[in-house]
Each structure stands twice: as structure tokens, then as C-alpha cells.
Amino acid sequence: MSGVVDEAVALQAAEWFFLLQSGGATEADRQRWTHWREAHPSHALAWERAQRVGQAFAQLPPAVALSVLGRERRRAAVRALALLLVAAPAGWLAWRHAPAAGHRTATGEGRTLALADGSRLQLDTASAVDIEFDSAQRLIRLRSGAIHIQTAPDTQAPPRPLRVATAQGVLQALGTRFTVRQQDGHTRVAVFEGAVQAQPAAPGAAALVLRAGQQARMARERAGPPQPVEPQADSWTRGVLHVRDMRLAEFTAELDRYRPGVLRCDPAVAGLRISGVFQLRDTTAVIESLPQLLPVAVAYRTRYWVVVTAPGP
């Protein structure tokens, strides 16, 4: 599985894989698939990877297989497979050995959980957590994505601490409402009520206490410095994306998290600024509204591959 697979080709291979596996492909579909596979060596490579990853799916325990395919919409599964094909073999191996999470959401999906202690936990798009409550602590392991927590006082005596563990360290709630987002190389935490103590994972790293109205990034070596919470930083919990003077490249990257498929921004228009409140439940409508808000055009390479670019002459 050596070689590089372009993202567009990977997405096409993933779409063909799920169509042919569905049992609903017609003879005409199979002929078009054969033509596509033989049209370019990169197509053949992407298809070979799709078959190998698909075989590995078939060998997974049923609970894991369902968490990847059965519980997610087909479009989210297409995107997940495409990303694995681009990243293979490293991305596939990392995914295969990652621990399964107890609760997860698909791309574009949100979920609210009532925890055993009365706390409320909201999962953002494409998020995954494990929840481990025992006699000593209340622990939430954030595997991916973002969560919003409204804590409740613990009824046990003595009260158990409520902690959120991420790849970079541990956050301990001090009677609070806060959000946590796992990003590449760091954790972002924003506090809206009460306080949160951030303890980086590196030995000897100093802890940081964040008060209401503060946010910070936590790496394994250090946390902070505290910054004011961005306005509407928790707007995703209400199903909207609230932005003010945001670069278009950052806006499309954020919107992409909520949309099955791939959304990209052409560097030619990446620096344009956008403000507004956008409904996350209908990302297609948001994308199609962009030419009315900015001097841009929207190009569809496939149903799931969209590029925001400069308008033509």
C-alpha cells in the first residue's frame, strides 16, 4: 500500500466501494467502475487500498465494526474511508489500534447524555468519549471532537472529582460549565461558569486554573496563557456557527467538521472575512449562500467534494 493517493481519487474510490458492497449496483454501475479503475494508475492504487481496508473492516469485532460503519450515515462512512485511503498505511494502522469509545457521534450529528451523577454532556460533531464512573472519581475520556459539560454536585461522600482526560492532560471541574475540544497537538478549553483546573501530562508541568470567561490551550508541556472566551464559543451546542470577522479559510475548515464529504477553500479567496450566524443542520444551504455574501463561487467536484473558489470572468 505504498504511494500517494489524491483526496479526490480517494473519495471516488470510497464511493465506489460502498456502492459495490451495498448489493444494489447494476451492471452499468460495474462497467463504469471498471472504466474508472482502469483510467489511471492512481485509481487502481486507491481501489486496492479500499479493498484491503474493507477486508480489515470485515475482520473487526462486531461492536467496533458497527461503531465505524453501522452507526454512521453512509456519507460519513464514505468520508472516513477516503481519509484512511489518503493516510494509509500510517493512518489506517493508527485507526485500527485506537481504542473504541463508549459514546460517539457521526459527522454532522450531535448528542446529549444525562450522566449518572446528574451532569449533562453534549457531544459535538464527529466526537467520541469514554465515561468511567467509580467510587473514586468521575472520569470522561475525550477521544476526539468536542464536548460541553454542565456539572452537577456529586451526591457521594466524599464528593468524587469530575475530570476530563485528553491526549495532552487532565481537566478537573470545580463546579462549572465548560467546553473541551481535542485538536491536533493541543486541547482547547473554555469556561463559562465556575472554574477548571488544567493539568498538562508532562511530568512537572504546572497546573493552570481557568475562571469563568477564560479559555486556554493545553499542550502536554504547558497550559495557557488564559485568554478571554471568544463570543459565542459554545454556539455549536445550540446548532449554530457564530463567527465574527473570520477568515474564509478558517470558516470553511470549521464548517467542514459538520459536513460529510470534503469542503475546501481556494487560497485565492482564503483571506476574505466573513461574519454571521449559520445553521449547522443545513451546511449545504450555508455553502450555497456564500456567493451572496462574498465575491466567491462554489464548485462541486462530486456530491461530497466542494471547493469555494474565486468567481470566473
DRENTIVO-492655 format. One record per residue: chain; residue number from 1; x, y, z of N, C-alpha, C in turn; residue in three letters. Coordinates in steps of 0.2 Angstrom, whole numbers, plus 5000, padded with zeros to 4 digits. Example, Ala and Ser with C-alpha at 12.3 -4.5 7.8 and 13.67 -1.06 7.14 Angstrom:
// residues 2
  chain  resi  n_px  n_py  n_pz  ca_px  ca_py  ca_pz  c_px  c_py  c_pz  resn
      A     1  5066  4972  5039   5062   4978   5039  5066  4984  5039   ala
      A     2  5064  4989  5035   5068   4995   5036  5064  5000  5039   ser
***
This chain:
// residues 313
  chain  resi  n_px  n_py  n_pz  ca_px  ca_py  ca_pz  c_px  c_py  c_pz  resn
      A     1  5004  4994  5000   5000   5000   5000  5004  5006  5000   met
      A     2  5010  5006  4996   5014   5012   4996  5011  5017  4990   ser
      A     3  5014  5023  4990   5012   5028   4985  5007  5033  4988   gly
      A     4  5006  5038  4985   5001   5043   4987  4995  5043  4983   val
      A     5  4989  5044  4987   4983   5044   4984  4980  5051  4985   val
      A     6  4978  5054  4980   4975   5061   4980  4968  5061  4983   asp
      A     7  4966  5066  4987   4960   5066   4991  4954  5065  4987   glu
      A     8  4954  5068  4981   4948   5067   4976  4947  5060  4974   ala
      A     9  4953  5057  4972   4953   5050   4970  4951  5045  4976   val
      A    10  4953  5047  4982   4951   5043   4987  4944  5043  4989   ala
      A    11  4941  5049  4988   4934   5050   4989  4930  5046  4984   leu
      A    12  4932  5046  4978   4929   5042   4972  4929  5035  4974   gln
      A    13  4935  5032  4976   4936   5025   4977  4931  5023  4983   ala
      A    14  4931  5027  4988   4926   5026   4994  4919  5025  4992   ala
      A    15  4917  5030  4987   4910   5030   4985  4909  5023  4981   glu
      A    16  4914  5021  4976   4913   5015   4973  4913  5009  4977   trp
      A    17  4917  5009  4983   4917   5003   4987  4910  5002  4990   phe
      A    18  4907  5008  4993   4901   5007   4997  4895  5005  4992   phe
      A    19  4896  5008  4986   4891   5006   4981  4891  4998  4979   leu
      A    20  4897  4996  4978   4898   4989   4976  4896  4984  4982   leu
      A    21  4898  4986  4988   4897   4982   4994  4889  4982  4995   gln
      A    22  4885  4987  4993   4878   4988   4995  4874  4982  4992   ser
      A    23  4876  4979  4987   4872   4974   4983  4867  4977  4978   gly
      A    24  4867  4984  4978   4862   4987   4974  4865  4990  4967   gly
      A    25  4872  4988  4966   4875   4990   4960  4872  4987  4954   ala
      A    26  4871  4990  4948   4869   4987   4942  4875  4986  4938   thr
      A    27  4873  4982  4932   4878   4980   4928  4882  4986  4925   glu
      A    28  4878  4992  4923   4880   4998   4921  4885  5001  4926   ala
      A    29  4883  5001  4932   4887   5003   4938  4894  5000  4937   asp
      A    30  4894  4993  4937   4900   4989   4937  4905  4991  4931   arg
      A    31  4901  4992  4925   4905   4994   4919  4909  5001  4920   gln
      A    32  4905  5006  4923   4908   5012   4925  4913  5012  4930   arg
      A    33  4912  5008  4935   4918   5007   4940  4924  5004  4937   trp
      A    34  4923  4999  4932   4929   4996   4929  4933  5001  4924   thr
      A    35  4929  5005  4921   4932   5011   4917  4935  5016  4921   his
      A    36  4932  5017  4927   4936   5022   4932  4942  5019  4935   trp
      A    37  4942  5013  4937   4948   5010   4940  4954  5009  4935   arg
      A    38  4952  5008  4928   4957   5007   4923  4960  5014  4920   glu
      A    39  4956  5019  4922   4958   5026   4919  4964  5028  4921   ala
      A    40  4967  5027  4927   4973   5030   4929  4976  5025  4934   his
      A    41  4983  5025  4935   4986   5020   4940  4984  5022  4947   pro
      A    42  4983  5029  4948   4981   5031   4955  4974  5028  4957   ser
      A    43  4970  5027  4952   4963   5024   4953  4964  5017  4955   his
      A    44  4968  5014  4952   4969   5007   4954  4972  5006  4961   ala
      A    45  4977  5011  4962   4980   5010   4969  4975  5012  4975   leu
      A    46  4971  5017  4973   4965   5019   4978  4961  5013  4979   ala
      A    47  4959  5009  4974   4954   5004   4974  4957  4998  4978   trp
      A    48  4964  4997  4977   4967   4991   4981  4967  4993  4988   glu
      A    49  4968  4999  4990   4968   5001   4997  4961  5000  5000   arg
      A    50  4956  5002  4996   4949   5002   4998  4947  4994  4999   ala
      A    51  4950  4990  4995   4948   4983   4996  4952  4980  5003   gln
      A    52  4958  4982  5004   4962   4980   5010  4959  4983  5016   arg
      A    53  4957  4989  5016   4954   4992   5022  4947  4989  5023   val
      A    54  4943  4987  5018   4937   4984   5018  4937  4977  5021   gly
      A    55  4942  4973  5019   4943   4967   5022  4945  4967  5029   gln
      A    56  4949  4972  5031   4950   4973   5038  4944  4975  5042   ala
      A    57  4939  4979  5039   4933   4980   5042  4929  4974  5044   phe
      A    58  4929  4969  5039   4926   4963   5040  4928  4959  5045   ala
      A    59  4935  4960  5047   4938   4956   5052  4937  4959  5059   gln
      A    60  4934  4965  5060   4934   4968   5066  4928  4965  5070   leu
      A    61  4929  4965  5077   4923   4963   5081  4917  4967  5080   pro
      A    62  4911  4964  5080   4905   4967   5078  4904  4974  5081   pro
      A    63  4905  4975  5088   4904   4981   5091  4908  4987  5088   ala
      A    64  4915  4985  5086   4919   4990   5083  4917  4992  5076   val
      A    65  4915  4986  5072   4913   4987   5065  4907  4992  5065   ala
      A    66  4902  4991  5070   4896   4995   5070  4897  5002  5071   leu
      A    67  4902  5003  5076   4904   5010   5078  4907  5014  5072   ser
      A    68  4910  5010  5067   4913   5013   5062  4908  5014  5056   val
      A    69  4904  5009  5055   4900   5009   5049  4893  5009  5050   leu
      A    70  4891  5005  5055   4884   5004   5056  4880  5010  5059   gly
      A    71  4883  5013  5063   4880   5019   5067  4881  5025  5063   arg
      A    72  4885  5026  5058   4886   5032   5055  4882  5032  5048   glu
      A    73  4880  5038  5046   4877   5038   5040  4882  5036  5034   arg
      A    74  4879  5034  5028   4883   5031   5023  4888  5037  5021   arg
      A    75  4886  5043  5021   4891   5048   5018  4896  5049  5023   arg
      A    76  4895  5049  5030   4900   5049   5034  4905  5044  5034   ala
      A    77  4903  5037  5032   4907   5032   5031  4911  5032  5025   ala
      A    78  4908  5035  5020   4912   5037   5014  4918  5041  5015   val
      A    79  4917  5046  5019   4922   5051   5020  4927  5048  5025   arg
      A    80  4925  5044  5030   4930   5041   5034  4935  5036  5030   ala
      A    81  4932  5032  5026   4936   5028   5022  4941  5031  5017   leu
      A    82  4938  5037  5014   4943   5041   5010  4949  5044  5014   ala
      A    83  4947  5046  5020   4953   5048   5024  4958  5043  5025   leu
      A    84  4956  5037  5027   4960   5031   5028  4964  5030  5022   leu
      A    85  4961  5030  5016   4965   5029   5010  4970  5034  5008   leu
      A    86  4969  5040  5010   4974   5045   5009  4980  5044  5014   val
      A    87  4978  5042  5020   4983   5042   5025  4987  5035  5026   ala
      A    88  4984  5030  5022   4987   5023   5023  4994  5023  5021   ala
      A    89  4998  5019  5024   4996   5014   5029  4996  5017  5036   pro
      A    90  5000  5023  5037   5000   5025   5044  4993  5027  5047   ala
      A    91  4989  5030  5043   4983   5032   5046  4978  5026  5048   gly
      A    92  4979  5021  5043   4975   5015   5045  4977  5011  5051   trp
      A    93  4983  5011  5051   4986   5007   5057  4984  5011  5064   leu
      A    94  4985  5017  5064   4983   5021   5070  4976  5020  5071   ala
      A    95  4971  5020  5066   4964   5020   5067  4963  5013  5070   trp
      A    96  4966  5007  5067   4965   5001   5069  4966  4999  5076   arg
      A    97  4972  5002  5079   4974   5001   5085  4971  5006  5090   his
      A    98  4967  5011  5088   4964   5015   5093  4958  5012  5097   ala
      A    99  4958  5014  5103   4953   5010   5107  4946  5013  5105   pro
      A   100  4941  5008  5106   4934   5010   5104  4931  5015  5110   ala
      A   101  4927  5020  5108   4924   5024   5113  4917  5022  5115   ala
      A   102  4915  5024  5121   4909   5021   5123  4903  5025  5120   gly
      A   103  4904  5031  5118   4899   5036   5115  4902  5040  5110   his
      A   104  4899  5040  5104   4902   5044   5098  4896  5047  5094   arg
      A   105  4898  5052  5090   4893   5055   5085  4896  5055  5078   thr
      A   106  4892  5054  5073   4894   5054   5067  4895  5062  5064   ala
      A   107  4898  5063  5058   4899   5069   5056  4892  5073  5055   thr
      A   108  4892  5079  5057   4885   5082   5057  4880  5080  5062   gly
      A   109  4882  5076  5067   4877   5074   5072  4879  5077  5079   glu
      A   110  4874  5078  5083   4876   5080   5090  4872  5075  5094   gly
      A   111  4874  5075  5101   4871   5070   5105  4871  5073  5112   arg
      A   112  4866  5073  5117   4866   5075   5123  4865  5069  5128   thr
      A   113  4869  5068  5133   4869   5062   5138  4868  5065  5145   leu
      A   114  4863  5062  5148   4862   5063   5155  4867  5058  5159   ala
      A   115  4872  5060  5163   4876   5056   5166  4873  5054  5173   leu
      A   116  4876  5049  5176   4873   5045   5182  4873  5050  5188   ala
      A   117  4877  5055  5188   4878   5060   5194  4873  5066  5193   asp
      A   118  4870  5066  5187   4865   5072   5185  4869  5077  5181   gly
      A   119  4875  5076  5179   4878   5081   5175  4876  5080  5168   ser
      A   120  4876  5085  5163   4874   5084   5156  4880  5085  5152   arg
      A   121  4881  5080  5147   4886   5080   5142  4884  5081  5135   leu
      A   122  4886  5086  5132   4884   5086   5124  4890  5085  5120   gln
      A   123  4889  5080  5115   4895   5079   5110  4894  5083  5104   leu
      A   124  4899  5086  5102   4899   5089   5095  4899  5084  5090   asp
      A   125  4900  5087  5084   4900   5083   5078  4907  5078  5078   thr
      A   126  4906  5072  5075   4912   5068   5075  4916  5068  5081   ala
      A   127  4913  5066  5087   4916   5066   5093  4915  5059  5097   ser
      A   128  4920  5058  5101   4920   5051   5104  4922  5052  5112   ala
      A   129  4919  5049  5116   4921   5049   5123  4920  5042  5126   val
      A   130  4924  5040  5131   4923   5035   5136  4921  5038  5143   asp
      A   131  4916  5035  5146   4914   5038   5153  4915  5032  5158   ile
      A   132  4919  5034  5163   4921   5029   5168  4920  5032  5175   glu
      A   133  4914  5030  5178   4912   5032   5185  4914  5027  5190   phe
      A   134  4917  5028  5195   4918   5023   5200  4918  5026  5207   asp
      A   135  4920  5022  5212   4919   5025   5219  4924  5031  5220   ser
      A   136  4929  5032  5216   4935   5037   5217  4934  5043  5213   ala
      A   137  4931  5042  5207   4931   5048   5203  4926  5047  5197   gln
      A   138  4924  5053  5194   4920   5053   5188  4925  5055  5183   arg
      A   139  4926  5051  5178   4931   5052   5173  4928  5052  5166   leu
      A   140  4929  5057  5162   4927   5057   5155  4933  5057  5150   ile
      A   141  4934  5052  5146   4940   5052   5142  4938  5055  5135   arg
      A   142  4940  5061  5133   4939   5063   5126  4943  5060  5121   leu
      A   143  4941  5056  5117   4945   5053   5111  4946  5058  5105   arg
      A   144  4940  5061  5103   4941   5065   5098  4935  5070  5098   ser
      A   145  4935  5076  5094   4930   5081   5094  4930  5085  5100   gly
      A   146  4923  5087  5101   4922   5092   5107  4916  5090  5111   ala
      A   147  4916  5092  5117   4911   5091   5122  4909  5097  5126   ile
      A   148  4903  5098  5128   4901   5103   5133  4898  5100  5139   his
      A   149  4900  5102  5145   4899   5099   5151  4895  5104  5156   ile
      A   150  4890  5102  5158   4886   5106   5164  4887  5101  5170   gln
      A   151  4891  5103  5175   4892   5098   5180  4886  5099  5185   thr
      A   152  4885  5093  5189   4881   5093   5195  4885  5091  5201   ala
      A   153  4883  5093  5207   4886   5091   5213  4886  5084  5214   pro
      A   154  4891  5081  5216   4891   5074   5217  4888  5072  5224   asp
      A   155  4883  5067  5224   4879   5066   5230  4883  5061  5234   thr
      A   156  4889  5058  5232   4893   5053   5236  4897  5057  5241   gln
      A   157  4898  5054  5247   4903   5057   5252  4909  5053  5253   ala
      A   158  4915  5055  5252   4916   5062   5250  4915  5063  5242   pro
      A   159  4913  5069  5240   4912   5070   5233  4918  5068  5229   pro
      A   160  4916  5065  5223   4921   5062   5218  4923  5068  5214   arg
      A   161  4929  5069  5212   4931   5074   5207  4928  5072  5200   pro
      A   162  4926  5077  5196   4925   5076   5189  4930  5078  5185   leu
      A   163  4933  5074  5181   4939   5075   5177  4938  5073  5169   arg
      A   164  4941  5077  5165   4941   5076   5158  4948  5074  5156   val
      A   165  4949  5069  5153   4956   5067   5151  4956  5067  5143   ala
      A   166  4962  5071  5141   4963   5071   5134  4970  5069  5132   thr
      A   167  4972  5069  5126   4979   5067   5124  4984  5071  5127   ala
      A   168  4982  5078  5130   4988   5082   5132  4988  5083  5140   gln
      A   169  4982  5080  5143   4982   5081   5150  4975  5080  5153   gly
      A   170  4974  5082  5159   4968   5081   5163  4965  5088  5165   val
      A   171  4959  5089  5164   4955   5095   5166  4950  5093  5172   leu
      A   172  4951  5096  5177   4946   5095   5183  4941  5100  5184   gln
      A   173  4935  5099  5184   4930   5104   5185  4929  5106  5192   ala
      A   174  4928  5112  5193   4927   5115   5200  4921  5118  5200   leu
      A   175  4915  5114  5199   4908   5117   5199  4907  5121  5194   gly
      A   176  4906  5119  5188   4907   5123   5182  4903  5121  5176   thr
      A   177  4903  5125  5171   4900   5123   5164  4906  5125  5159   arg
      A   178  4908  5121  5155   4914   5122   5151  4914  5117  5144   phe
      A   179  4918  5119  5139   4918   5115   5133  4926  5113  5133   thr
      A   180  4927  5107  5130   4933   5105   5129  4934  5102  5121   val
      A   181  4939  5104  5118   4940   5102   5111  4947  5099  5110   arg
      A   182  4947  5093  5107   4953   5090   5106  4955  5092  5099   gln
      A   183  4961  5095  5098   4964   5097   5092  4971  5094  5091   gln
      A   184  4973  5095  5085   4980   5092   5083  4985  5095  5088   asp
      A   185  4988  5091  5092   4993   5094   5097  4992  5097  5103   gly
      A   186  4985  5099  5104   4983   5103   5110  4976  5102  5111   his
      A   187  4974  5104  5117   4967   5104   5119  4965  5111  5121   thr
      A   188  4959  5112  5118   4956   5119   5119  4950  5119  5124   arg
      A   189  4951  5123  5130   4946   5123   5135  4943  5130  5136   val
      A   190  4936  5131  5136   4933   5137   5138  4929  5136  5143   ala
      A   191  4929  5141  5148   4925   5140   5154  4920  5146  5154   val
      A   192  4913  5144  5156   4908   5149   5156  4905  5150  5163   phe
      A   193  4906  5145  5167   4904   5146   5174  4909  5142  5178   glu
      A   194  4910  5144  5184   4914   5141   5189  4921  5141  5187   gly
      A   195  4925  5136  5188   4932   5136   5186  4934  5129  5184   ala
      A   196  4940  5128  5180   4943   5122   5178  4950  5122  5179   val
      A   197  4953  5117  5182   4960   5116   5183  4963  5112  5177   gln
      A   198  4968  5115  5174   4971   5111   5168  4978  5109  5170   ala
      A   199  4979  5102  5170   4985   5099   5172  4988  5096  5166   gln
      A   200  4993  5099  5163   4997   5095   5157  5000  5089  5159   pro
      A   201  5000  5084  5154   5003   5077   5155  5010  5077  5157   ala
      A   202  5014  5081  5155   5021   5081   5156  5023  5081  5163   ala
      A   203  5028  5077  5165   5030   5077   5172  5032  5084  5174   pro
      A   204  5030  5086  5180   5032   5093   5182  5029  5099  5179   gly
      A   205  5025  5098  5175   5021   5104   5171  5017  5107  5176   ala
      A   206  5016  5114  5176   5012   5117   5181  5005  5117  5179   ala
      A   207  5001  5117  5184   4993   5117   5183  4991  5124  5182   ala
      A   208  4985  5125  5178   4983   5132   5177  4975  5131  5179   leu
      A   209  4973  5136  5183   4966   5137   5185  4963  5142  5180   val
      A   210  4958  5140  5176   4954   5145   5172  4947  5147  5175   leu
      A   211  4946  5153  5176   4940   5155   5179  4934  5157  5173   arg
      A   212  4928  5158  5175   4923   5159   5171  4925  5165  5166   ala
      A   213  4924  5164  5160   4925   5169   5155  4932  5169  5152   gly
      A   214  4936  5163  5154   4943   5162   5151  4943  5156  5147   gln
      A   215  4948  5156  5143   4949   5150   5139  4957  5149  5138   gln
      A   216  4959  5143  5136   4966   5142   5135  4967  5136  5131   ala
      A   217  4973  5135  5128   4976   5129   5125  4980  5126  5130   arg
      A   218  4980  5119  5130   4984   5115   5134  4988  5110  5130   met
      A   219  4994  5111  5130   4999   5106   5127  5001  5101  5132   ala
      A   220  5005  5096  5130   5007   5091   5135  5012  5094  5140   arg
      A   221  5016  5100  5138   5021   5103   5142  5019  5109  5146   glu
      A   222  5013  5112  5144   5011   5118   5147  5004  5120  5145   arg
      A   223  5001  5124  5150   4994   5126   5148  4994  5134  5148   ala
      A   224  4990  5137  5144   4989   5144   5144  4993  5148  5139   gly
      A   225  4994  5154  5139   4991   5158   5145  4983  5159  5144   pro
      A   226  4980  5161  5149   4972   5162   5149  4971  5168  5144   pro
      A   227  4965  5167  5140   4963   5172   5136  4955  5173  5137   gln
      A   228  4953  5179  5135   4945   5180   5136  4942  5174  5131   pro
      A   229  4936  5172  5134   4932   5167   5130  4930  5171  5124   val
      A   230  4930  5168  5118   4928   5170   5112  4920  5171  5112   glu
      A   231  4917  5177  5110   4910   5177   5110  4907  5171  5106   pro
      A   232  4901  5169  5109   4898   5163   5106  4902  5157  5105   gln
      A   233  4907  5156  5109   4911   5150   5109  4908  5143  5109   ala
      A   234  4902  5143  5113   4898   5137   5114  4892  5137  5109   asp
      A   235  4892  5141  5104   4886   5142   5099  4884  5135  5096   ser
      A   236  4889  5131  5095   4888   5124   5092  4883  5120  5096   trp
      A   237  4883  5121  5103   4878   5117   5107  4871  5119  5106   thr
      A   238  4870  5125  5102   4863   5127   5100  4862  5126  5093   arg
      A   239  4867  5122  5089   4866   5121   5082  4868  5126  5077   gly
      A   240  4872  5131  5080   4873   5136   5075  4881  5138  5076   val
      A   241  4883  5140  5070   4890   5143   5070  4890  5150  5070   leu
      A   242  4893  5153  5075   4893   5161   5076  4900  5163  5075   his
      A   243  4901  5167  5069   4908   5170   5068  4907  5177  5067   val
      A   244  4913  5180  5068   4914   5187   5068  4921  5189  5065   arg
      A   245  4921  5192  5059   4927   5194   5055  4932  5188  5055   asp
      A   246  4929  5182  5053   4933   5176   5052  4936  5175  5045   met
      A   247  4942  5173  5045   4945   5172   5038  4941  5166  5035   arg
      A   248  4940  5167  5028   4936   5162   5025  4939  5155  5025   leu
      A   249  4945  5154  5025   4949   5148   5026  4947  5144  5032   ala
      A   250  4947  5148  5038   4945   5146   5044  4938  5144  5045   glu
      A   251  4934  5148  5042   4926   5147   5042  4925  5140  5038   phe
      A   252  4928  5139  5032   4926   5133   5029  4929  5127  5032   thr
      A   253  4935  5128  5035   4938   5122   5039  4933  5120  5045   ala
      A   254  4930  5125  5048   4926   5124   5054  4919  5121  5051   glu
      A   255  4916  5123  5046   4910   5121   5043  4911  5113  5041   leu
      A   256  4917  5112  5038   4919   5105   5036  4918  5100  5041   asp
      A   257  4919  5102  5047   4918   5097   5053  4911  5094  5053   arg
      A   258  4906  5098  5051   4899   5097   5052  4896  5094  5045   tyr
      A   259  4901  5093  5040   4898   5091   5034  4901  5084  5031   arg
      A   260  4897  5079  5030   4900   5073   5027  4903  5075  5020   pro
      A   261  4909  5072  5018   4912   5074   5012  4918  5079  5014   gly
      A   262  4920  5082  5009   4926   5087   5009  4924  5094  5007   val
      A   263  4926  5099  5011   4925   5106   5009  4931  5109  5009   leu
      A   264  4933  5112  5004   4940   5116   5004  4939  5123  5001   arg
      A   265  4944  5127  5003   4944   5134   5001  4950  5135  4997   cys
      A   266  4949  5138  4991   4955   5140   4987  4959  5146  4990   asp
      A   267  4966  5145  4990   4970   5150   4993  4969  5157  4990   pro
      A   268  4966  5158  4984   4965   5164   4981  4959  5168  4985   ala
      A   269  4955  5165  4989   4950   5168   4992  4950  5167  5000   val
      A   270  4955  5163  5002   4956   5161   5009  4956  5167  5014   ala
      A   271  4958  5173  5012   4959   5179   5016  4953  5183  5017   gly
      A   272  4948  5181  5013   4941   5185   5014  4939  5184  5021   leu
      A   273  4935  5189  5023   4932   5189   5030  4925  5188  5030   arg
      A   274  4922  5184  5035   4915   5183   5035  4913  5184  5042   ile
      A   275  4907  5186  5043   4903   5187   5049  4896  5184  5048   ser
      A   276  4893  5182  5054   4886   5179   5053  4885  5174  5058   gly
      A   277  4878  5172  5058   4876   5166   5062  4873  5161  5056   val
      A   278  4876  5155  5057   4875   5150   5051  4872  5143  5055   phe
      A   279  4867  5140  5052   4864   5134   5054  4868  5128  5052   gln
      A   280  4870  5125  5057   4874   5119   5056  4870  5113  5054   leu
      A   281  4864  5113  5054   4860   5107   5052  4859  5107  5045   arg
      A   282  4861  5113  5041   4860   5113   5034  4866  5116  5031   asp
      A   283  4871  5112  5031   4878   5115   5029  4878  5117  5021   thr
      A   284  4874  5113  5017   4873   5114   5010  4870  5121  5009   thr
      A   285  4865  5123  5013   4862   5130   5012  4867  5135  5014   ala
      A   286  4871  5134  5019   4877   5138   5021  4881  5139  5015   val
      A   287  4884  5134  5012   4889   5134   5007  4886  5138  5001   ile
      A   288  4880  5136  4999   4877   5139   4993  4875  5147  4994   glu
      A   289  4875  5149  5000   4874   5156   5002  4880  5160  5001   ser
      A   290  4886  5157  5001   4892   5161   5001  4893  5166  4995   leu
      A   291  4891  5164  4989   4892   5169   4984  4887  5175  4985   pro
      A   292  4882  5175  4989   4878   5181   4990  4881  5185  4996   gln
      A   293  4886  5182  4999   4889   5186   5005  4896  5188  5003   leu
      A   294  4900  5185  4999   4906   5186   4997  4908  5185  4989   leu
      A   295  4913  5188  4987   4914   5188   4980  4918  5181  4979   pro
      A   296  4914  5175  4979   4917   5169   4978  4912  5165  4974   val
      A   297  4914  5159  4972   4910   5154   4968  4911  5147  4972   ala
      A   298  4906  5143  4971   4906   5136   4974  4906  5131  4968   val
      A   299  4911  5127  4968   4912   5122   4963  4911  5115  4966   ala
      A   300  4907  5111  4963   4906   5104   4966  4910  5099  4961   tyr
      A   301  4915  5096  4964   4918   5091   4960  4915  5084  4960   arg
      A   302  4912  5083  4966   4907   5077   4967  4902  5079  4971   thr
      A   303  4897  5075  4973   4892   5077   4978  4895  5079  4984   arg
      A   304  4900  5076  4986   4903   5077   4993  4910  5081  4993   tyr
      A   305  4912  5083  4987   4918   5087   4987  4917  5094  4984   trp
      A   306  4917  5099  4988   4915   5105   4987  4921  5110  4988   val
      A   307  4922  5115  4983   4928   5120   4983  4925  5126  4983   val
      A   308  4927  5131  4988   4925   5138   4987  4931  5141  4984   val
      A   309  4929  5145  4978   4935   5147   4974  4933  5154  4972   thr
      A   310  4937  5157  4968   4936   5164   4965  4931  5163  4960   ala
      A   311  4927  5168  4959   4922   5168   4953  4926  5169  4946   pro
      A   312  4923  5166  4941   4926   5166   4935  4925  5173  4932   gly
      A   313  4928  5174  4926   4927   5180   4922  4920  5182  4920   pro
***
